[in-house]
Amino acid sequence: MGTFQIEGGHQLQGEITPQGAKNEALQILCAVLLTSEEVIINNIPDIRDVNKLIEILKNLGVKINKLGKGSYSFKADELNLKYLESEQFKKDGSSIRGSIMIVGPLLSRFGKGYIPRPGGDKIGRRRLDTHFEGFIKLGATFRYIKEESFYGVEAPNGLTGTYMLLDQASVTGTANIVMAAVMAKGLTTIYNAACEPYLQQLCKMLNSMGAKISGVGSNLLTIEGVKELGGCTHTVLPDMIEIGSWIGLAAMTQSEITIKDVSWENLGLIPDTFRKLGIQLEKRGDDIYIPAQDGYEIQGYIDGSILTVSDATWPGFTPDLLSIVLVISTQAKGSVLIHQKMFESRLFFVDKLIDMGAKIILCDPHRATVIGHDFKSSLKATNMVSPDIRAGISLLIAALSAKGTSTIHNIEQIDRGYENIDERLRAIGAKIIRLDN
């Protein structure tokens, strides 16, 4: 289990470029299974979860060549489908939640798909019903081997388009169903579809491969099935979660930072949400410039009531950044209510922040009230363990702002979502050392 040793209390300065989006890359990589032709993908982040999925694709028989930093070619023309029922696949697939999205492409192209119960962050229940209910509506049969936690869907006679109303606007569920439907017979209509930029990117990629998807960017997708798909070249967007993390880092360490090439048009409510917390940020071309600030004051509502920051499906505020908002609120002037609606265990890392001196009241598993210090009292260094990706980066930001030397264990969780984070932070002045235990 690796460890970060962080000497906090230093101002940072410089430029930082966000990596490719993890959540988009996981979808896009699965889509290469839909064709026997070559697919080239650029700006793939070099992170644990993505690399695990690439390894699964390689074990499945996909021919993979690295073309340069973040650029790969994929050719799925000779797949070993027997791997899907092997003990090795049960081990590989269960280690990463994104592996669930190989089922849709395999079902679409080969009439069968299998997956062990996927892993990922321990942040509460994350149902897979939306995925499998969509497959069943397209004509697949479903089976679950409880003893082995192994799922299977099969459609030996192919899939048939239909109308479906999703029970929730699941991003991975929508992506999986879209990939299953692109080669189904007839017309598929998906209502209450997720419409995140990363899902839009997947649809644009599929259309460039020959799919016929309309309504991209809305919650009503219409898919006219085609017989086959071809190759394409696709570039992954910058990671909006990392961009939000760097905004929070600049605020907490009172640093002047420029975040390069952020794709402003795909950031949604992220900039305005941070502005409501009093953080100054400027649009400079396609960059975000954050000046060094002595402090930042949370805006209340017009009637004087406390600001509430809550998560929602796109175009609402992403749940992956609520932990960042919570951390930076600990040094704001004023108070804020954080409402994490989607996952019931994502706020449980606040005890670590309370140990560091933060004023936080955990109201219930979904809500926390933060009373900011206004930098009149800095957080104190401590010894911590990273429970998941987003809590991990939030604790790292807290440690960089705290006085003294902190340690964060289980940093493999952070590495799952952030590429070479210690090297990139050192480049802008952070005092951070990686220790391998």
Buried (B, 14 or more C-beta within 10 A) or exposed (E): EBBBBBBBBBEBBEEBBBBBBBBBBBBBBBBBBBBBBBBBBBBBBEBBBBBBBBBBBEBBBBBBEEEEEBBBBBBBEEBEEEBBEEEEBBEBBBBBBBBBBBBBBBBBBBBBBBBBBBBBBEBBEBEBEBBBBBBBBBBBEEEEEEEEEBBBBBBEEBBBBBEBEBEBBBBBBBBBBBBBBBBBBEBBBBBBBBBBBBBBBBBBBBBBBBBEBEBBBEBEBBBBBBEEBBBBEBBBBBBBBBBBBBBBBBBBBBBBBBBBEBBBEBBBBBBEBBBBBBBBBEEEEEBBBBBBBEBBEBEBEEEEEEBEBBBBBBEEBBBBBBBBBBBBBBBBBBBBBBBBBBBBBBBBBBEBBEEBBBBBEBEEBBBBBBBBBBBEEBBBBBEBBBBBBBBBBBBBBBBBBBEBBBBBBBBEBBBBBBBBBBEBBBEBBBBBEBEEE
